Every structure is written in structure tokens, then in C-alpha cells.
Amino acid sequence: MAREPEANWTKKNGKAHFGYKLHLGMDQGSGLVRTAVMTPAKTSDIEVADQLIVGDEKAVYADKAYSKKALSQDLRQRRIKPRIAYRRNNIEPELTGWKKRRNDLIARLRAPVEGVFSQLKRLHGMGRARCHTLARNLGRALAALTAFNLKRAAKLVYA
């Protein structure tokens, strides 16, 4: 029996990684984390996209890992603007100028979520999964995210 049966291998930039992945949904105005989903490392980001969307958003900003026509169409039907970065494909090996510009604008607006991951790694030791199950690692992540939200909310109240 494997020591961590729920964890899996994945490759990122040619380097193999074993463990879990944390997916976050943030509020753009307040900077508070609204949703969090933890999955095995090999789970694609697009598979958890629906779980990250609450439904009261006016727009969804995401990187190219979430780029899929079905997701964009679903968001439009729900009257949510899909601000998902374009990704290259076989037909279009290089993005056109306006697509690059749009990706740059989207990246600026979704950049604050990277700060959350940075704080989780630096302040809460979440650079590596310390527990042996998905549920325990998710609990640890939720505790750290609660601390993040409390600090962020205090800054909003006293600002």
C-alpha cells in the first residue's frame, strides 16, 4: 500500500512533482479568499474550475490553465464575463499582438492570488505537504487561509 494513496505525480516545466495542488478563488475587491479546493497533483485546473466559481461574480480572471471554450460559454450563460488568458495551440503557434496584450492585462488583475500562495509558503510552511492524506492537507490549508483572511479583513476594517 502506498504511503499517500491520494497523492499523484505530475510534471511542470519538465520537472516531476509528487503531492497535491491547491486551487483558490479570490474576491477582486477585498482580496479575501472565497473558495479553496485541494486535489492530487495530476488533476487538471479546468476540472475544478466550477468549484471555484461562487456565482455572484461579475467577471472571472484566470490564467491559461483554465482556458476552455465550454467554461467560457458557461460563464457567459451565467452572465459572468470570462477573463481567461489565451493559450497557444497548433493552429496558432504564436499569439497575436492583441491576445498578448489581453493576457498581460488579465495577468495584472489576477496577480494578487499569487501573493496568497507566497504567504502560504513563506509564513505557514506550505511549500510542501506535511500530512499524509488529502483531507489533512486541506484542513491545514484552510486553517492557513483563515489566518490570511483574518489578517486581510483587519487591514480592510482599520484602513
C-alpha positions in Angstrom: 0.0 0.0 0.0 1.3 3.5 -0.9 2.1 5.9 1.9 0.0 8.6 0.3 -2.6 6.9 -1.8 -4.4 10.1 -2.7 -1.3 12.0 -3.9 -0.1 11.7 -7.5 2.8 12.6 -9.8 2.7 15.4 -12.3 5.3 17.3 -14.5 5.7 21.1 -14.5 8.3 22.6 -16.7 9.9 19.2 -17.3 10.3 18.6 -13.5 8.4 15.8 -11.7 6.4 16.7 -8.6 4.6 14.4 -6.2 1.8 15.6 -4.0 -1.2 17.9 -4.1 -2.3 21.1 -5.7 -4.3 24.0 -4.1 -6.7 25.9 -6.2 -8.1 29.3 -5.0 -10.9 31.7 -5.8 -10.4 35.3 -4.6 -12.6 38.3 -4.3 -11.1 41.0 -6.5 -12.3 44.0 -4.4 -11.4 42.9 -0.9 -8.6 40.4 -1.7 -10.2 37.7 0.5 -10.1 34.1 -0.4 -13.6 32.8 -1.1 -13.1 29.2 -2.2 -10.3 26.7 -1.9 -10.1 23.2 -3.4 -7.2 20.8 -2.9 -6.6 18.0 -5.4 -4.0 15.4 -6.3 -1.1 17.0 -8.3 -2.2 15.4 -11.6 -5.7 16.9 -11.6 -6.1 19.5 -14.3 -7.0 23.0 -13.2 -10.0 23.0 -15.6 -11.6 20.1 -13.7 -12.1 22.2 -10.6 -13.0 25.5 -12.2 -16.7 25.1 -11.5 -16.0 24.6 -7.8 -14.1 27.9 -7.6 -16.9 30.0 -9.0 -19.4 31.1 -6.5 -21.9 32.6 -9.0 -22.2 36.2 -7.9 -19.1 37.3 -9.7 -19.2 39.9 -12.4 -16.1 38.6 -14.1 -13.7 35.6 -13.7 -10.0 36.3 -14.2 -7.9 33.1 -14.7 -4.6 32.0 -16.3 -4.4 29.9 -19.4 -4.7 26.6 -17.5 -8.5 27.4 -17.3 -8.8 28.1 -21.0 -11.6 26.1 -22.4 -14.5 27.1 -24.7 -17.0 25.2 -22.6 -16.1 27.1 -19.4 -16.2 30.5 -21.2 -19.6 29.7 -22.7 -20.9 28.5 -19.3 -19.8 31.8 -17.7 -21.4 33.8 -20.4 -24.7 32.0 -19.9 -24.5 32.8 -16.2 -23.8 36.5 -17.2 -20.3 36.4 -15.9 -17.5 37.9 -18.1 -14.9 35.2 -18.8 -11.5 37.0 -18.5 -9.4 33.9 -19.1 -5.9 34.2 -20.7 -5.5 32.9 -24.2 -3.2 29.9 -24.8 -1.2 29.0 -27.9 -2.3 26.0 -30.0 -1.2 24.0 -33.0 -3.1 26.3 -35.5 -1.7 29.4 -33.9 1.9 28.7 -32.6 2.4 32.3 -31.6 -0.2 34.6 -30.1 -1.2 37.7 -32.0 -0.4 41.1 -30.6 -3.9 41.9 -29.2 -4.0 38.4 -27.5 -0.7 39.0 -25.8 -1.9 42.5 -24.7 -5.1 41.0 -23.3 -3.1 38.3 -21.4 -0.9 41.0 -19.9 -4.0 42.9 -18.7 -5.5 39.8 -17.2 -2.2 38.8 -15.5 -2.1 42.2 -13.7 -5.6 41.7 -12.3 -5.1 38.1 -11.2 -1.6 38.7 -9.8 -2.9 39.2 -6.2 -3.7 35.5 -5.9 0.0 34.7 -6.4 0.6 36.7 -3.2 -1.6 34.4 -1.3 0.4 31.4 -2.4 3.6 33.3 -1.5 2.3 33.9 2.0 1.2 30.4 2.5 4.6 29.1 1.6 6.7 31.7 3.5 4.6 32.2 6.6 2.7 29.0 7.0 5.3 26.4 5.7 3.0 25.2 2.9 5.7 24.9 0.3 5.4 21.1 0.9 2.5 18.9 2.1 3.3 17.8 5.6 0.4 15.4 6.2 -0.3 12.0 4.6 -3.8 12.5 3.4 -5.7 14.9 1.1 -8.2 15.7 3.9 -5.5 16.6 6.4 -3.6 18.7 4.0 -6.8 20.5 3.0 -7.5 21.1 6.7 -4.1 22.6 7.2 -4.5 24.8 4.1 -8.0 26.0 5.3 -6.5 26.9 8.6 -3.7 29.0 6.9 -6.3 30.6 4.6 -8.5 31.5 7.6 -5.5 33.2 9.1 -4.8 35.0 5.8 -8.4 36.2 5.6 -8.5 37.4 9.2 -5.3 39.5 8.6 -6.7 40.8 5.4 -10.1 41.6 6.9 -8.4 43.5 9.8 -6.5 45.6 7.2 -9.7 46.4 5.4 -11.6 47.4 8.6 -8.8 49.6 10.0 -7.8 51.1 6.7 
